[in-house]
Amino acid sequence: MSAETKTKIDFHQIDEILESFGYDKTNLIMILQKIQSIYKYLPQDIITYVGDKIEGLSPASVYGVITFYAQFSLEPKGKYEIKVCDGTACHVRGSMPVLEEIKKKIPLEKGRMTTKDGLFSIETVSCLGACGLAPAVVINDKVYPQMTPAAISIIIDTLLKEDE
Ligand code: FES
């Protein structure tokens, strides 16, 4: 079963969100952020709905905005959202070996950012606002400072154990 068919959408709630932003296309980013905060991604049915409901937009234009901004996801995020910073401070202090270790321990299918079992999502971000803690990794809003491949490996093992 695909993620799309598993996601139950409450269109009444979507209407309330659209109403709270005045069905105004200039609020589209905030509308999408709000919806994504609920569903953890933006399902196709919602993209179509929003595009049809807001004057001056279309499903295609909403889709265009979503694919332009890295913050938006077209697929469900995993239970553990791992964000690896690749900003300058983190990059020079070794964020890429950390990312490589994560990818080694959590293999993803080509072109996917979430594991098949829905446990992990992995993404890179340009700055987490924690440059003094470089290289930094965030897992579900918790910042892990001064990461090394060995340290992230232990953290992932712990998460895997918790989920056994
Ligand atoms: S560059 Fe990594 S937190 Fe700012």
Residues whose N, C-alpha, C, O or C-beta is under 5 A from the ligand:
A	BS01	FES	C85 G87 T88 A89 C90 S126 C127 L128 G129 A130 C131 A136
